């Protein structure tokens, strides 16, 4: 998949290959990383023939003669006819294509120039391309489009844009009253709407969910016992508040990694350290405690590297990284920052928190081959050697607070790039770097590198404000484009790398459930507090130890999905059906599948059935008595726009057919009303049942399930 994206990016970022100079980072490094570095890369223990291709000085010693492909051993080996000598060997599943061989030949002929990997280069603020646009984002996007003779899409309709920005910023669809701004629509009206949504408490709920995916948040320990963590929600609520108050991202980072080490640390800052208490924890009676501790610390190292730096540092746990300049010594020097942490619960907030051990502090070692019982050389806490050095610590030995401050220092080349990319991906469906958890050499290069660096520098310049960054993006014409299909884009840029249009995105699992509850009027909007238990079928508990499940009382079961209890052994099926993560590891990018099971869930899952029933009753109470008025109101509540004439006509025909079917079916047909039948007069039950059928159809349309 990575190579497919690379070639698609090449197709949409360069003209015919023969007309441009081969570029190492764009054209050669991805091939080397995918097909050569495993045997000829940074890992000295696995390196074959003493040949290293990731460093030019090493490669030109024996394998490459710059300017002379035919004299280069590399060219001879990749074109050799003898299976004993050809590279990669026939046994390798990663064979070179003819196009890739041609690229190598041209690259060597042009001098075999290397480049430092873009992600490890300092962030430099590029000049904004000349443009008539007032938003720098549009200037960068337009400049790239012009080089490929592509034009941006037309603006989305105001109704579509309102629904889009509501779902993206708050995770809830607009109500009919929210659409009243359409009568006075303008750029100023839109900006006022954006400001209002950013100030909404629902903003923190929506964006907290993104972060909780990366924080591997759950309400239980996992493993076979899967004991409850009754106070885990305290950290979750801290994240919501952090987004709503626009806690600067640098401070947000520092508090989660080392809030307990700040001078006069507040209860809130101590609560923030719960980030690394979210991971699964094996508490079984027979577990090897030292092994469990080691695995827990490994998780903290890997998660920190993945979430803040977009690096697969975990690949260096057992040996030097095969693709990136991260040695096994680097790994355990990073591990040393966490080796003397202990788990403590804060007495004031009852939050799960981290603290430093006061006594019996451990010496950290390289664990040979990743084996917790095999101690290699001693190491002390240190940052990754391939990145800018850490500032001199106050104490003789650097600690977690030094680590946190290093991550958000202006000199760090990754943190702001990675954070900006995360935010961009939530507003377009994918990031400027399509591998958000791998900014290393095996990951994808950015589709718009200058834009990425400009946004990263702007993010820091504006005090690491996520709200300001999000506003800048959603105010751009690029964000406000239509997502409609275009043949010219399909032919030239099938993955829409160049962003000549917006992307159509299937709603996240939680937002799909929340949307159904919101349009039906069932949603309970209480923010924060302990997690609740939704109703679950009995057969969910046939596996594992979890049992005695009792759904939360009253309208608690209609709260936002963010507050559904996450038990690692009993994940809520409705959410997992729509690709919610399992909290086993940090989830930086959710997968989006399309399965028949999802259609069955939308039709038959109790939450969607109840929502359709409640929506029908809402329509009867709020709309006019005539059929057209009711159907129009039902349509607007569900899809957040008025129906077109032909849509209303088709809905009217369907409604009439349902009325006839219910009348013919009698009492059995009225079962579609479920528990709502008691609140509907007998004389109106047939009409209510027909409206439930219409509501179910509307809530199963692609337009409801997707964000345009």
C-alpha positions, 0 to 999 in steps of 0.5 A: 500500500505504501508503494502504491501511494508513493507512485500515486504521489509521484504521478500527481507531483511530477510530470512525465518521469523522463522530463524531471531530475530524479530526486532522492527523497521523492524517488529513490529513498522510498524504494531503498527503504522498502526493498533494500534497507532491511539488509543494507541499512542502519542495522549493523547486526543484520547488514549483509556484505558489509554494504550500507546504502542509507549513507552516501559515503558508505554506498560510494565506497563499493556499490555506486560510481556517481555518473557511471551506472554501468560501472556501479556494482549496484546497477550490475546487481539489480540487473543481473541475470544470474539468480545467485547474484541478482539483488534483491534475491529471488527469495525476496518478496520485494522485487524491483520493477523495471520502472524502479530499475530505470529510476536507479540508473538515471539517479546514478547517471545524474550523480547519485545525490543523497538528501537528508530525510525531510522529517529530520531537517529543521523546520523552515518557514517557506515563503507563501506563493503569490496568490489572490487568496487571503488564506496562505493554505489556498496559496500553497494548494493552488500553486501545486494545482497549477503545475498539473493544470488542475483547478480547484473544485467549486465551493460546497453549497452552504448547507453542505458546508454547515453540516461538514463544519458542525460534524468536524468541529463538534461531532454533532449535526446541525439542528433545523434552527442552526440552518437558519443562517442560510438566509443571510449566508456570507463569509462573515456569517461562516466565520461567526459560525466557526467561532461559535463552534470552536467555543462550544463545549461540544468541540472539546468532546469531539477532539478529545476522542481523536486524542483518546485514540492515541492515548489508548484510553480505556476503563479497564486493565485488559488481559484476562482479568480486565479489572475496572478502572473506575476513575479512568474518566478523570483523565478523559475529562481533563482532555476535554477541558484541555481542548475546550480551554485551548491549552497550548499544545506544548503545555498539553504535551509537557503536562501529560509526560511530566506534569508531576515534575512541574514546580508546584504541580496542580491537581490538573497537571498531575491528572494529565500524567494519566496519559501513560496510565491508560495502557493495558496492565496485566494484573493476573496472579501468576504473571511475571511482575518484572516482565509485565513492568518491562512491557508496560515501559516499552509501551510508554516509549513506543507510544511517546515516539509514535504519538509525538514524533511520528516515529516507529521507535519500537522497531529498535527495541530488539535491534537497531532500526532497519530503516531509521537512524535509531540504534538499540542504545537510543531506544533504551536511553529513551526508555531510561526516562520512564524506568523509574516511574511508578504508578500512583493515584492522586489523592485529591482527584483520584486520578491515575497518575505517574510519579518518580520513584523516591528511592531504590532507583534503577540503573537502566540497561540495553536489553539485548534482543529485547529480552528483559532478562538480558542486560547489556551496557548501562545507559542514562536517559538521553534523546534520540541521537539523530535529532537535535540534542536536548538542552542541558538539564538542571539536574545532573541526569535529564528527566521526564520534564527535560524530555517533554521540553525537548519534544516541544522545543522550536528546534525539534523537527518532528513534533509540530509537523506531526501535530499539524498533520494529525489535525489536517487529517481529521479535516480532510480524511488523510494527512499531508503525510499519509502515514501519520505514525511513520514520518521515518524513511519507510513512511510517505513523503508529504504531498505538500512539504512547503505547506506542512512546514509553513503550518508547523511554523505557524502553529508554533508562532501562534503559541501552539494554539490548536483552535487557531490552527483549526480555524485557519484550515476550515476558513480556507477555500480548500476546506470549503470545496465541494467533494463531488466526483470529478473525472479529471481528478480521477485520471490524474490524481486518483487519491486526491493527493493534490486536494483539487476537491474535498473528501467524502468521509464516512463518519466515525463510529461514535459520531454516527451513533451520536448523530442518530441520537441527536436528530431523534432528540434522544441525545443527553448532552451532559458533559463529563463524568463516569462512563455509562453502560449501554444495553448489550445482548447477552451473547456478548458475554459468552467469551471471557470473564465479564458478566453481570452487565447491567445497562445504566439507568434512565436516559444515561444510555443516550449520552454521547458515545465518548462516554460509553465504558470501554472494557477491553474484553467487552468492546461495544459491538456497535462501535467496533462494527464501524472501526472504532479502535480496541485500545490495545495500542495508540491508534493514530489513524483509524481504518475505514471499512465498508462491510455488509455488517455495517448495513445490518447494524444501521437497520437493526441495532437497537440504538438506530431503531430507537432513534428512528422511532423517536425521530418519527414522534418528533416529526409528528409533534414539531411539523405541520399535519400535512404529509408533505410538511412532515416529510420535509421536516423529517428530511431536514432533521436527518440530512440537514438540508431541504429536499429537492422536488424529486426527492420529496416526490419519491419520499411521498410515494414511499410513505404512501406505500408504507401507510398501505402496508401498515394498514394491511399488516394490522397489529403486527405491523405496528410493532415497528413503533416499539416502546414508543407506541404507548405515547402515540394515540391509537388514532395516529399509530398507523401514521407514526409507524409509516413515519418510522419506516421513512426515518429508517430509510433516511438514516440509512442513506449514504448522505447521513452516514457520510460527511460530504 
